[in-house]
């Protein structure tokens, strides 16, 4: 029996970042397309410079949406026409929709969204306790902004940790350098969130330089990394007695948020079959 050729997709979604390895998003969305019968395809677009972003949109005329990952969650914003309310408040984007002109595919409108904050907030919510009054956010990139926004929505104060003194302030939070961290600071912050790529595959033995010995059973250490499932950060925190959680559930939740956005876009601006 001869297999029928796979029909060409009517539209594509994708992921931009650099570098890109194996992507959960590709498996997730291609599985969604297969189960729902929606004629789409998800590809990876490793672009070495964010200036190549618009060139990609112009060249790949059936792209209707993109996920955005490290290092472009903030630097993509100047290239967009519009931001959702959440993305504007956060100052970082992890989803971009591409609305094409029905008569002229050369014209398009780019809108940025952020679903990271929702994924983090809903993943954290069941673990919030009355003791969780203050968080320490490790890192100051796009993911840290989404985490900060989620914490504000949950009513949890936070401070940030950066490799060098920050020149701006993330909504009034205090900045520490890793060298300034001590047992007292760790004990004051019962939620510690790693938003950096430190410990991500393949550099799985690396971990943020915090005083792990100051952690207690009353601490929750949340690592946004999901590959590997157990990072050096999680292992060290658990060995010190802290509760731990990785970013896999957050990843699924933000992906569901992205799927909702994309489905709404396709309903409002459906892709056309070439004739």
C-alpha positions in Angstrom: 0.0 0.0 0.0 1.4 3.4 -1.0 1.2 6.0 1.6 -0.6 9.2 0.6 1.6 12.2 0.6 1.1 14.5 3.6 -0.9 17.6 2.6 0.9 20.9 2.9 0.0 22.8 6.0 -2.2 25.9 5.7 -0.2 27.7 8.3 2.8 27.3 10.6 3.5 28.1 14.2 7.1 28.1 15.5 9.6 28.9 18.1 12.3 31.6 17.9 15.4 31.8 20.1 19.1 31.0 20.0 20.3 28.4 20.3 17.4 25.9 20.1 17.6 22.3 21.0 14.7 19.8 21.4 11.5 21.7 21.8 8.5 20.7 24.0 6.4 23.2 22.0 6.9 21.4 18.7 5.7 18.1 20.1 2.8 19.8 21.9 1.4 21.7 19.0 2.0 19.1 16.3 0.1 16.7 18.6 -2.7 19.2 18.9 -2.9 19.6 15.1 -3.0 15.8 14.6 -5.7 15.3 17.3 -7.9 18.2 16.2 -7.4 17.8 12.4 -6.3 21.4 12.2 -4.0 21.7 9.1 -1.0 23.3 10.9 2.6 22.6 11.5 5.1 23.7 14.2 8.7 24.4 13.3 11.8 25.7 15.1 13.5 28.9 13.9 16.8 29.4 15.6 17.8 33.0 14.7 21.2 34.3 15.7 20.1 37.9 15.8 16.7 39.4 16.7 17.1 41.7 13.6 16.3 38.6 11.5 12.8 38.3 13.1 11.0 40.5 10.5 12.9 38.8 7.6 11.5 35.5 8.9 7.9 36.7 9.0 8.3 38.2 5.5 9.8 35.0 4.0 7.6 32.4 5.7 4.2 33.8 4.6 2.2 31.0 6.3 3.5 31.7 9.8 0.6 32.7 12.0 2.2 32.6 15.4 5.5 32.2 17.2 6.6 31.3 20.7 9.6 33.4 21.9 12.3 32.0 24.2 15.8 33.0 25.4 17.3 35.5 24.6 14.5 37.4 22.8 11.6 37.8 25.2 12.3 41.5 25.7 14.3 42.4 22.6 11.4 41.3 20.3 9.1 44.0 21.6 10.3 46.9 19.4 9.4 44.9 16.3 5.8 44.4 17.4 2.8 46.5 16.5 0.8 45.9 19.6 1.1 44.3 23.1 -1.6 42.6 25.2 -2.3 44.2 28.5 -0.3 41.6 30.4 2.6 41.7 28.1 2.8 45.5 28.3 2.7 45.3 32.1 5.4 42.6 32.3 7.7 44.0 29.6 8.3 40.6 28.1 6.7 38.5 25.4 6.6 34.7 24.8 3.9 34.6 22.2 3.6 36.6 18.9 0.5 36.3 16.7 0.8 37.2 13.0 -2.4 38.5 11.4 -2.1 38.6 7.6 -4.1 40.8 5.3 -6.7 38.7 3.5 -6.0 40.3 0.1 -2.3 41.0 0.5 -0.2 38.6 2.5 2.7 41.0 2.4 0.9 43.1 5.1 0.8 41.8 8.6 0.1 42.9 12.2 2.2 41.5 15.0 0.8 41.3 18.5 2.8 40.2 21.6 1.4 38.2 24.5 2.7 36.7 27.7 1.4 33.4 29.0 4.5 32.6 31.1 3.1 34.6 34.1 -0.1 32.6 34.1 1.6 29.3 33.8 3.9 30.2 36.7 1.1 31.6 38.9 -1.2 28.6 38.5 1.6 26.1 39.0 2.7 27.9 42.2 -0.8 28.6 43.6 -1.4 25.2 45.3 1.9 25.6 47.2 1.3 29.1 48.5 1.2 29.2 52.3 0.6 32.0 54.9 4.4 31.8 55.6 5.2 32.6 51.9 5.3 36.4 52.3 8.5 37.1 50.3 10.2 35.6 47.3 13.7 35.8 45.9 13.8 35.8 42.1 17.1 34.6 40.7 17.7 36.4 37.4 16.5 39.6 35.7 15.6 38.5 32.2 12.2 38.2 30.5 11.2 35.2 32.6 11.9 37.0 35.8 9.5 39.8 34.7 6.7 37.3 34.2 7.4 35.7 37.6 7.4 39.1 39.3 4.0 39.9 37.6 2.6 36.6 38.9 3.8 37.2 42.4 2.2 40.7 42.4 -1.1 39.1 41.4 -0.7 36.6 44.3 0.2 39.3 46.8 3.7 38.0 47.4 6.6 40.6 47.8 9.8 39.8 46.0 13.5 40.9 45.6 15.8 40.0 42.7 19.3 38.6 42.4 21.6 39.5 39.5 25.2 38.9 38.7 26.0 42.6 38.9 24.2 45.6 40.3 21.1 46.5 38.3 20.7 50.0 37.0 16.9 49.8 36.8 14.3 48.6 39.2 11.8 45.8 38.6 8.6 47.4 40.0 10.2 48.5 43.3 12.0 45.3 44.2 15.4 45.3 45.8 18.4 43.9 43.9 21.1 41.7 45.4 24.2 40.4 43.8 24.9 36.7 44.4 28.0 37.8 46.5 25.7 39.7 48.8 23.4 36.8 49.6 23.7 35.5 53.2 21.8 33.2 55.6 19.6 36.0 56.8 18.5 37.0 53.3 17.7 33.4 52.4 15.7 32.8 55.7 13.7 36.0 55.0 12.7 34.8 51.5 10.8 31.5 51.8 10.1 31.2 48.1 13.2 31.1 45.8 12.6 31.0 42.0 15.3 30.3 39.5 14.5 32.1 36.3 18.0 31.8 34.8 19.2 29.1 32.4 21.9 28.0 34.8 21.6 24.2 35.1 19.7 23.7 31.9 20.7 20.8 29.6 23.5 20.3 28.6 25.2 22.2 31.5 23.4 20.0 34.1 26.0 20.3 36.9 25.7 24.1 37.2 23.6 25.7 39.8 22.9 29.3 41.0 25.4 30.4 43.7 23.2 30.8 46.7 23.8 29.7 50.3 21.9 26.4 50.2 22.8 25.6 53.8 20.4 28.3 54.9 17.3 26.6 53.4 14.7 25.0 55.6 11.7 22.8 55.3 9.7 26.0 55.2 11.3 27.0 51.9 10.0 26.3 48.4 12.6 26.3 45.6 11.0 26.6 42.2 13.1 26.1 39.1 11.6 27.2 35.8 13.9 24.7 34.0 12.3 21.4 33.0 15.2 19.8 31.2 16.6 18.1 33.2 13.6 17.4 35.4 15.9 17.5 38.4 18.4 20.3 38.2 21.5 20.7 40.4 19.5 23.6 42.0 16.6 21.3 42.9 18.9 18.6 44.1 20.9 20.9 46.4 17.7 22.6 47.7 16.1 19.2 48.5 19.3 18.0 50.2 19.1 21.1 52.4 15.5 20.2 53.4 13.6 22.5 51.2 10.5 21.7 49.1 11.1 21.7 45.4 9.3 22.1 42.1 10.4 22.2 38.5 9.0 24.1 35.5 7.2 21.3 33.7 3.7 22.0 34.9 4.3 25.7 34.2 5.4 24.8 30.7 2.1 22.9 30.1 0.0 25.7 31.5 1.6 28.4 29.4 1.3 26.2 26.3 -2.4 25.8 26.9 -2.6 29.6 27.2 -0.8 29.9 23.9 -3.1 27.4 22.2 -6.2 29.5 23.3 -4.6 32.6 21.8 -3.8 30.8 18.5 -7.2 29.3 18.2 -8.8 32.7 18.6 -6.5 34.2 16.0 -7.4 31.4 13.5 -11.1 31.9 14.1 -10.8 35.7 13.5 -8.2 35.5 10.7 -8.4 32.1 9.1 -5.6 30.9 6.8 -6.5 30.7 3.1 -5.9 27.7 0.8 -3.8 28.7 -2.2 -5.6 28.2 -5.4 
